[in-house]
Amino acid sequence: MARMSLRSLAALALTVGVAACATTPPPHASGAAAREYFPLLPGTHWVYELHTGPFSHTTLDVTARGERPVRGSATGIFIVEERTAGELFGLEPSGLVGYRVADGYMTRVPALELGSDGVVRVFGRDGVSILPLDPQPGQRWSDQVEVFDTPGEAAQSKQSWTAIIENVGRLHVPAGTFDDVIVVRSEQWDREWRDSEPLHSYEDYYARGVGLIRSVAHNHTRLLPIAEIEQELVEVSFDEGAGAAVAR
């Protein structure tokens, strides 16, 4: 769920609570959301441990706030709030991220602002496609975004993404052992700057009915002191009153 701030790390997209007892099955969403690899139910709370090295870590709390209207658009956006427990290089202490469905994919919109009237202002365009709605091993896709694109200004740097899905099966993280896990291996490119290797690459592990349980981000630019960021799920809880209100 968590990604490093676009404003802080030039579009470097991007995770200690009490681990679940090994004998207790980790929780999953119920109803229709139980079939989703990226269930967005209002009130869902994920806790991650985020590492940038053996001696540098913090806790990340992620809470699903629900659907909100978007200024100037007939389509709403699902808002997720991210808060870190301590300071870590390149991370904002708190922020909002939006998710919406577009052309059969779940897309992540990292730059937005929630007004006092409850209406969201989106900066940039449609976000990045992070996961097909019906993900299958072997699926590939690509995407292109304009970084910090603002109406009325000249077009900014264009970056592209490539991704592929692989089956993992069972995976253990501090929150427990999860079955039916897939991994999305993706790369972020700025081919106008360098065509020999991506800016960043990622392995994002999703468990059906839970969402993101592990993520590893690799920085290939060598312009920043952080070479790798790892996040793992420590705890997850679902608001049973939310029902099956998946953002679709």
PEWO-V255658 format. One record per residue. N is the residue number from 1. RES is the residue in one small letter. PSI is psi as a letter, one per 30 degrees, with the letter a starting at -180 (none if undefined). Layout:
n->N res->RES psi->PSI
n->N res->RES psi->PSI
This chain:
n->1 res->m psi->e
n->2 res->a psi->k
n->3 res->r psi->l
n->4 res->m psi->l
n->5 res->s psi->k
n->6 res->l psi->e
n->7 res->r psi->e
n->8 res->s psi->e
n->9 res->l psi->h
n->10 res->a psi->h
n->11 res->a psi->g
n->12 res->l psi->j
n->13 res->a psi->l
n->14 res->l psi->none
n->15 res->t psi->none
n->16 res->v psi->j
n->17 res->g psi->a
n->18 res->v psi->k
n->19 res->a psi->k
n->20 res->a psi->k
n->21 res->c psi->k
n->22 res->a psi->f
n->23 res->t psi->f
n->24 res->t psi->k
n->25 res->p psi->k
n->26 res->p psi->k
n->27 res->p psi->l
n->28 res->h psi->l
n->29 res->a psi->l
n->30 res->s psi->l
n->31 res->g psi->b
n->32 res->a psi->e
n->33 res->a psi->f
n->34 res->a psi->f
n->35 res->r psi->f
n->36 res->e psi->k
n->37 res->y psi->f
n->38 res->f psi->i
n->39 res->p psi->k
n->40 res->l psi->j
n->41 res->l psi->k
n->42 res->p psi->k
n->43 res->g psi->f
n->44 res->t psi->k
n->45 res->h psi->k
n->46 res->w psi->k
n->47 res->v psi->k
n->48 res->y psi->l
n->49 res->e psi->k
n->50 res->l psi->k
n->51 res->h psi->k
n->52 res->t psi->g
n->53 res->g psi->l
n->54 res->p psi->f
n->55 res->f psi->g
n->56 res->s psi->j
n->57 res->h psi->l
n->58 res->t psi->l
n->59 res->t psi->k
n->60 res->l psi->k
n->61 res->d psi->k
n->62 res->v psi->k
n->63 res->t psi->k
n->64 res->a psi->j
n->65 res->r psi->f
n->66 res->g psi->a
n->67 res->e psi->k
n->68 res->r psi->l
n->69 res->p psi->l
n->70 res->v psi->k
n->71 res->r psi->k
n->72 res->g psi->g
n->73 res->s psi->k
n->74 res->a psi->f
n->75 res->t psi->k
n->76 res->g psi->a
n->77 res->i psi->k
n->78 res->f psi->k
n->79 res->i psi->k
n->80 res->v psi->k
n->81 res->e psi->k
n->82 res->e psi->k
n->83 res->r psi->k
n->84 res->t psi->k
n->85 res->a psi->f
n->86 res->g psi->l
n->87 res->e psi->k
n->88 res->l psi->k
n->89 res->f psi->k
n->90 res->g psi->f
n->91 res->l psi->k
n->92 res->e psi->k
n->93 res->p psi->f
n->94 res->s psi->l
n->95 res->g psi->l
n->96 res->l psi->k
n->97 res->v psi->k
n->98 res->g psi->k
n->99 res->y psi->k
n->100 res->r psi->l
n->101 res->v psi->k
n->102 res->a psi->k
n->103 res->d psi->h
n->104 res->g psi->g
n->105 res->y psi->l
n->106 res->m psi->k
n->107 res->t psi->k
n->108 res->r psi->k
n->109 res->v psi->j
n->110 res->p psi->f
n->111 res->a psi->j
n->112 res->l psi->l
n->113 res->e psi->k
n->114 res->l psi->j
n->115 res->g psi->l
n->116 res->s psi->f
n->117 res->d psi->g
n->118 res->g psi->g
n->119 res->v psi->k
n->120 res->v psi->k
n->121 res->r psi->k
n->122 res->v psi->k
n->123 res->f psi->k
n->124 res->g psi->a
n->125 res->r psi->b
n->126 res->d psi->g
n->127 res->g psi->a
n->128 res->v psi->k
n->129 res->s psi->j
n->130 res->i psi->f
n->131 res->l psi->k
n->132 res->p psi->l
n->133 res->l psi->f
n->134 res->d psi->i
n->135 res->p psi->k
n->136 res->q psi->k
n->137 res->p psi->k
n->138 res->g psi->f
n->139 res->q psi->k
n->140 res->r psi->k
n->141 res->w psi->l
n->142 res->s psi->l
n->143 res->d psi->l
n->144 res->q psi->k
n->145 res->v psi->l
n->146 res->e psi->j
n->147 res->v psi->k
n->148 res->f psi->h
n->149 res->d psi->k
n->150 res->t psi->k
n->151 res->p psi->k
n->152 res->g psi->f
n->153 res->e psi->l
n->154 res->a psi->l
n->155 res->a psi->k
n->156 res->q psi->a
n->157 res->s psi->k
n->158 res->k psi->k
n->159 res->q psi->k
n->160 res->s psi->l
n->161 res->w psi->k
n->162 res->t psi->k
n->163 res->a psi->l
n->164 res->i psi->k
n->165 res->i psi->k
n->166 res->e psi->l
n->167 res->n psi->k
n->168 res->v psi->e
n->169 res->g psi->c
n->170 res->r psi->k
n->171 res->l psi->k
n->172 res->h psi->k
n->173 res->v psi->l
n->174 res->p psi->f
n->175 res->a psi->f
n->176 res->g psi->a
n->177 res->t psi->k
n->178 res->f psi->k
n->179 res->d psi->l
n->180 res->d psi->h
n->181 res->v psi->k
n->182 res->i psi->l
n->183 res->v psi->k
n->184 res->v psi->j
n->185 res->r psi->j
n->186 res->s psi->l
n->187 res->e psi->k
n->188 res->q psi->k
n->189 res->w psi->k
n->190 res->d psi->i
n->191 res->r psi->f
n->192 res->e psi->f
n->193 res->w psi->e
n->194 res->r psi->k
n->195 res->d psi->f
n->196 res->s psi->f
n->197 res->e psi->l
n->198 res->p psi->l
n->199 res->l psi->e
n->200 res->h psi->l
n->201 res->s psi->l
n->202 res->y psi->k
n->203 res->e psi->j
n->204 res->d psi->j
n->205 res->y psi->k
n->206 res->y psi->k
n->207 res->a psi->k
n->208 res->r psi->k
n->209 res->g psi->g
n->210 res->v psi->e
n->211 res->g psi->a
n->212 res->l psi->k
n->213 res->i psi->f
n->214 res->r psi->k
n->215 res->s psi->k
n->216 res->v psi->k
n->217 res->a psi->k
n->218 res->h psi->k
n->219 res->n psi->j
n->220 res->h psi->g
n->221 res->t psi->f
n->222 res->r psi->g
n->223 res->l psi->f
n->224 res->l psi->l
n->225 res->p psi->f
n->226 res->i psi->j
n->227 res->a psi->f
n->228 res->e psi->k
n->229 res->i psi->k
n->230 res->e psi->k
n->231 res->q psi->k
n->232 res->e psi->k
n->233 res->l psi->k
n->234 res->v psi->e
n->235 res->e psi->k
n->236 res->v psi->k
n->237 res->s psi->l
n->238 res->f psi->k
n->239 res->d psi->j
n->240 res->e psi->f
n->241 res->g psi->f
n->242 res->a psi->f
n->243 res->g psi->b
n->244 res->a psi->h
n->245 res->a psi->i
n->246 res->v psi->k
n->247 res->a psi->j
n->248 res->r psi->none
